[in-house]
């Protein structure tokens, strides 16, 4: 008797696992880059334009000032960005699956705007990563500002949309938990970003010892809170899987009868 074989999905990946890996790429890339900058290039990495004491390299110095750090960071962001684009489309469909949003013209346009803003945020991240401040300071600065504007706008709009969903579906624990952490992390992100601006201008205007170190710490925290904010997707898509499967069925594709 001929051997029979059951054909199904060729690959199944749990969303939580894939997205944890996606978020771990920039997280560990940053940690490695800062460590290498401090260990191998400390004097150059912490140097300031006015020569005052500084104890930590800035984000730009850590990820774009030296090799192999710039290649580590660029690789991490490259592999991080593609899945993020897919997730932005997932969120678009996620919001549109709720009738309270899909049948409200204002909220429907807000969802579309949020998706576009998220794609622009990811695009700005890629550009500021591949154009370092030492190569083209003007473009790097413009992309960093764009990244922060799009990032904060995306967070605030996402918070609003989730707030709406928790009002309509008050018994949904995952929505409530996700919103709670989204509010905390977006608030922390805006808070440390505001402090980073303060320390940046204070350093440039007064050149006080240690102030640029506080600026660097705030930069690290801005990145970390951004990463963890996007990590709240674990509550939004916790039961989802990515499946590689033919729309016709594998057995038909290879010529077998059903």
Kinemage of the C-alpha trace (Angstrom):
@kinemage 1
@onewidth
@group {chain A} dominant
@subgroup {mainchain}
@vectorlist {calphas} color= white
{ca unk a 1} P 0.000 0.000 0.000
{ca unk a 2} L 1.300 3.430 -0.908
{ca unk a 3} L 2.436 5.520 2.029
{ca unk a 4} L 0.174 8.470 2.761
{ca unk a 5} L 1.370 11.736 4.163
{ca unk a 6} L -0.551 14.606 5.729
{ca unk a 7} L 0.419 17.987 4.322
{ca unk a 8} L -0.325 21.174 6.212
{ca unk a 9} L 1.453 24.389 7.026
{ca unk a 10} L 5.137 24.381 6.115
{ca unk a 11} L 5.977 26.754 8.950
{ca unk a 12} L 4.221 28.140 12.026
{ca unk a 13} L 5.765 30.887 14.162
{ca unk a 14} L 4.144 32.239 17.300
{ca unk a 15} L 3.762 36.026 17.103
{ca unk a 16} L 5.054 36.611 20.634
{ca unk a 17} L 8.253 34.689 19.923
{ca unk a 18} L 8.897 36.425 16.602
{ca unk a 19} L 8.160 39.887 17.959
{ca unk a 20} L 10.309 39.355 21.062
{ca unk a 21} L 13.201 38.523 18.728
{ca unk a 22} L 12.356 41.572 16.605
{ca unk a 23} L 12.495 43.885 19.634
{ca unk a 24} L 15.568 42.175 21.078
{ca unk a 25} L 17.596 43.046 17.967
{ca unk a 26} L 17.855 46.827 18.592
{ca unk a 27} L 17.924 46.294 22.367
{ca unk a 28} L 20.966 44.025 22.397
{ca unk a 29} L 22.562 45.900 19.492
{ca unk a 30} L 22.438 49.066 21.605
{ca unk a 31} L 23.862 47.315 24.678
{ca unk a 32} L 26.711 45.800 22.657
{ca unk a 33} L 27.484 49.098 20.899
{ca unk a 34} L 27.619 51.081 24.153
{ca unk a 35} L 29.807 48.419 25.779
{ca unk a 36} L 32.251 48.349 22.854
{ca unk a 37} L 32.400 52.150 22.681
{ca unk a 38} L 33.189 52.372 26.401
{ca unk a 39} L 35.640 49.460 26.412
{ca unk a 40} L 37.614 50.130 23.227
{ca unk a 41} L 37.064 53.794 22.318
{ca unk a 42} L 36.274 55.460 25.648
{ca unk a 43} L 38.368 58.613 25.255
{ca unk a 44} L 37.095 59.392 21.768
{ca unk a 45} L 33.533 58.262 22.484
{ca unk a 46} L 33.043 60.568 25.489
{ca unk a 47} L 34.899 63.573 24.050
{ca unk a 48} L 32.862 66.795 23.959
{ca unk a 49} L 33.274 69.888 21.809
{ca unk a 50} L 34.302 71.983 24.821
{ca unk a 51} L 36.439 69.380 26.588
{ca unk a 52} L 34.432 69.049 29.827
{ca unk a 53} L 34.193 65.784 31.736
{ca unk a 54} L 31.801 63.222 30.287
{ca unk a 55} L 31.402 59.614 31.406
{ca unk a 56} L 29.138 57.976 28.830
{ca unk a 57} L 29.061 58.109 25.021
{ca unk a 58} L 26.024 59.636 23.358
{ca unk a 59} L 23.748 57.449 21.287
{ca unk a 60} L 25.235 58.777 18.038
{ca unk a 61} L 28.783 58.111 19.248
{ca unk a 62} L 27.875 54.600 20.405
{ca unk a 63} L 26.107 53.384 17.282
{ca unk a 64} L 27.629 55.413 14.463
{ca unk a 65} L 30.985 56.772 15.511
{ca unk a 66} L 33.133 53.644 15.379
{ca unk a 67} L 33.425 50.195 13.848
{ca unk a 68} L 32.249 47.496 14.329
{ca unk a 69} L 29.521 49.291 16.325
{ca unk a 70} L 27.969 51.009 13.321
{ca unk a 71} L 27.666 47.685 11.487
{ca unk a 72} L 26.195 45.923 14.514
{ca unk a 73} L 23.551 48.635 14.942
{ca unk a 74} L 22.734 48.805 11.228
{ca unk a 75} L 22.325 45.040 11.038
{ca unk a 76} L 20.084 44.995 14.105
{ca unk a 77} L 17.861 47.775 12.777
{ca unk a 78} L 17.690 46.212 9.305
{ca unk a 79} L 16.372 42.898 10.642
{ca unk a 80} L 14.139 44.761 13.112
{ca unk a 81} L 12.454 47.065 10.604
{ca unk a 82} L 10.916 44.577 8.161
{ca unk a 83} L 8.773 42.763 10.771
{ca unk a 84} L 7.758 46.144 12.220
{ca unk a 85} L 6.287 47.099 8.838
{ca unk a 86} L 4.223 43.910 8.832
{ca unk a 87} L 3.020 44.651 12.361
{ca unk a 88} L 1.882 48.122 11.300
{ca unk a 89} L -0.389 46.438 8.720
{ca unk a 90} L -1.552 43.977 11.376
{ca unk a 91} L -2.586 46.886 13.589
{ca unk a 92} L -4.464 48.457 10.685
{ca unk a 93} L -6.510 45.272 10.246
{ca unk a 94} L -6.776 44.842 14.025
{ca unk a 95} L -8.472 48.213 14.470
{ca unk a 96} L -10.702 47.706 11.446
{ca unk a 97} L -11.991 44.437 12.924
{ca unk a 98} L -13.857 46.426 15.608
{ca unk a 99} L -17.258 47.713 14.391
{ca unk a 100} L -17.074 50.715 16.743
{ca unk a 101} L -14.026 51.907 14.790
{ca unk a 102} L -14.808 50.609 11.320
{ca unk a 103} L -18.187 52.358 11.161
{ca unk a 104} L -16.948 55.652 12.603
{ca unk a 105} L -15.471 57.856 9.818
{ca unk a 106} L -13.307 59.893 12.214
{ca unk a 107} L -11.827 56.842 13.925
{ca unk a 108} L -11.403 55.057 10.599
{ca unk a 109} L -9.328 57.970 9.274
{ca unk a 110} L -7.400 58.073 12.571
{ca unk a 111} L -6.496 54.406 12.099
{ca unk a 112} L -5.233 55.048 8.567
{ca unk a 113} L -3.243 58.084 9.736
{ca unk a 114} L -1.739 56.059 12.581
{ca unk a 115} L -0.576 53.359 10.165
{ca unk a 116} L 1.057 55.940 7.882
{ca unk a 117} L 2.720 57.662 10.858
{ca unk a 118} L 4.077 54.331 12.077
{ca unk a 119} L 5.563 53.554 8.647
{ca unk a 120} L 7.149 57.027 8.575
{ca unk a 121} L 8.580 56.421 12.060
{ca unk a 122} L 10.193 53.174 10.928
{ca unk a 123} L 11.499 54.824 7.740
{ca unk a 124} L 13.051 57.674 9.734
{ca unk a 125} L 14.699 55.134 12.052
{ca unk a 126} L 16.272 53.344 9.085
{ca unk a 127} L 17.531 56.594 7.539
{ca unk a 128} L 19.033 57.993 10.753
{ca unk a 129} L 20.682 54.602 11.295
{ca unk a 130} L 22.329 54.449 7.875
{ca unk a 131} L 23.287 58.145 7.743
{ca unk a 132} L 25.433 58.707 10.827
{ca unk a 133} L 26.048 62.114 12.379
{ca unk a 134} L 29.731 61.919 11.403
{ca unk a 135} L 28.823 61.322 7.738
{ca unk a 136} L 26.075 63.926 7.312
{ca unk a 137} L 25.065 65.724 10.501
{ca unk a 138} L 22.245 67.717 8.879
{ca unk a 139} L 20.440 64.689 7.439
{ca unk a 140} L 21.027 62.659 10.615
{ca unk a 141} L 19.607 65.448 12.782
{ca unk a 142} L 16.575 65.902 10.524
{ca unk a 143} L 15.847 62.160 10.562
{ca unk a 144} L 16.211 62.014 14.355
{ca unk a 145} L 13.735 64.870 14.792
{ca unk a 146} L 11.376 63.198 12.306
{ca unk a 147} L 11.693 59.891 14.141
{ca unk a 148} L 10.809 61.462 17.493
{ca unk a 149} L 7.879 63.466 16.078
{ca unk a 150} L 6.414 60.427 14.312
{ca unk a 151} L 7.140 58.173 17.286
{ca unk a 152} L 5.371 60.393 19.824
{ca unk a 153} L 2.467 61.062 17.440
{ca unk a 154} L 2.072 57.314 16.876
{ca unk a 155} L 2.093 56.610 20.608
{ca unk a 156} L -0.489 59.280 21.419
{ca unk a 157} L -2.815 58.247 18.604
{ca unk a 158} L -2.463 54.576 19.530
{ca unk a 159} L -3.277 55.401 23.154
{ca unk a 160} L -6.409 57.246 22.043
{ca unk a 161} L -7.589 54.363 19.855
{ca unk a 162} L -7.020 51.840 22.640
{ca unk a 163} L -8.769 54.107 25.133
{ca unk a 164} L -11.774 54.094 22.806
{ca unk a 165} L -11.689 50.289 22.638
{ca unk a 166} L -11.515 49.926 26.429
{ca unk a 167} L -14.567 52.181 26.755
{ca unk a 168} L -16.542 50.098 24.255
{ca unk a 169} L -15.206 46.765 25.574
{ca unk a 170} L -14.643 47.369 29.325
{ca unk a 171} L -14.422 43.648 30.168
{ca unk a 172} L -11.521 42.927 27.807
{ca unk a 173} L -8.557 42.399 30.140
{ca unk a 174} L -5.931 42.317 27.380
{ca unk a 175} L -7.049 45.677 25.970
{ca unk a 176} L -7.003 47.233 29.449
{ca unk a 177} L -3.566 45.817 30.286
{ca unk a 178} L -2.136 46.888 26.940
{ca unk a 179} L -3.487 50.426 27.334
{ca unk a 180} L -2.152 50.698 30.884
{ca unk a 181} L 1.386 49.882 29.795
{ca unk a 182} L 1.102 51.973 26.637
{ca unk a 183} L 0.224 55.032 28.732
{ca unk a 184} L 3.045 54.375 31.212
{ca unk a 185} L 5.711 53.801 28.571
{ca unk a 186} L 4.648 56.633 26.267
{ca unk a 187} L 4.574 58.990 29.254
{ca unk a 188} L 8.053 57.856 30.289
{ca unk a 189} L 9.276 58.256 26.708
{ca unk a 190} L 8.044 61.853 26.426
{ca unk a 191} L 9.374 62.642 29.922
{ca unk a 192} L 12.939 61.467 29.280
{ca unk a 193} L 12.933 63.001 25.792
{ca unk a 194} L 12.049 66.389 27.306
{ca unk a 195} L 14.915 66.011 29.775
{ca unk a 196} L 17.302 65.034 26.975
{ca unk a 197} L 16.463 68.292 25.172
{ca unk a 198} L 17.093 70.233 28.384
{ca unk a 199} L 20.465 68.577 29.022
{ca unk a 200} L 21.502 68.975 25.362
{ca unk a 201} L 20.952 72.730 25.312
{ca unk a 202} L 22.343 73.163 28.811
{ca unk a 203} L 25.534 71.392 27.751
{ca unk a 204} L 25.878 73.436 24.559
{ca unk a 205} L 25.213 76.730 26.341
{ca unk a 206} L 27.176 76.224 29.568
{ca unk a 207} L 29.561 73.260 29.033
{ca unk a 208} L 29.230 71.953 32.598
{ca unk a 209} L 30.988 68.709 33.612
{ca unk a 210} L 28.732 65.643 33.603
{ca unk a 211} L 25.748 67.266 31.910
{ca unk a 212} L 26.385 65.490 28.608
{ca unk a 213} L 26.411 62.213 30.550
{ca unk a 214} L 22.859 62.894 31.690
{ca unk a 215} L 21.961 63.662 28.086
{ca unk a 216} L 23.363 60.280 27.024
{ca unk a 217} L 21.413 58.481 29.764
{ca unk a 218} L 18.202 60.143 28.602
{ca unk a 219} L 18.952 59.093 25.020
{ca unk a 220} L 19.317 55.465 26.116
{ca unk a 221} L 16.032 55.655 28.023
{ca unk a 222} L 14.242 57.159 25.016
{ca unk a 223} L 15.298 54.143 22.943
{ca unk a 224} L 14.407 51.638 25.671
{ca unk a 225} L 10.954 53.084 26.362
{ca unk a 226} L 10.252 53.136 22.616
{ca unk a 227} L 11.223 49.473 22.299
{ca unk a 228} L 9.163 48.427 25.322
{ca unk a 229} L 6.188 50.470 24.112
{ca unk a 230} L 6.091 48.470 20.895
{ca unk a 231} L 6.483 45.358 23.039
{ca unk a 232} L 2.933 45.891 24.326
{ca unk a 233} L 1.849 44.208 21.091
{ca unk a 234} L 2.271 40.954 23.039
{ca unk a 235} L -1.154 41.638 24.604
{ca unk a 236} L -2.705 42.730 21.316
{ca unk a 237} L -1.638 39.686 19.257
{ca unk a 238} L -0.828 37.079 21.907
{ca unk a 239} L -2.845 34.294 20.248
{ca unk a 240} L -1.644 34.975 16.703
{ca unk a 241} L 0.712 32.849 14.605
{ca unk a 242} L 2.445 33.382 11.279
{ca unk a 243} L 1.755 30.477 8.918
{ca unk a 244} L 3.443 29.584 5.618
{ca unk a 245} L 0.851 27.607 3.689
{ca unk a 246} L -0.286 27.407 0.076
{ca unk a 247} L -3.689 28.919 -0.619
{ca unk a 248} L -4.408 25.886 -2.861
{ca unk a 249} L -3.165 23.266 -0.464
{ca unk a 250} L 0.243 21.627 -0.636
{ca unk a 251} L -1.025 18.334 -2.071
{ca unk a 252} L -2.614 20.061 -5.073
{ca unk a 253} L 0.559 22.016 -5.737
{ca unk a 254} L 2.634 18.826 -6.045
{ca unk a 255} L 0.022 17.039 -8.158
{ca unk a 256} L -1.568 14.702 -5.599
{ca unk a 257} L -5.288 14.073 -5.424
{ca unk a 258} L -7.149 15.077 -2.294
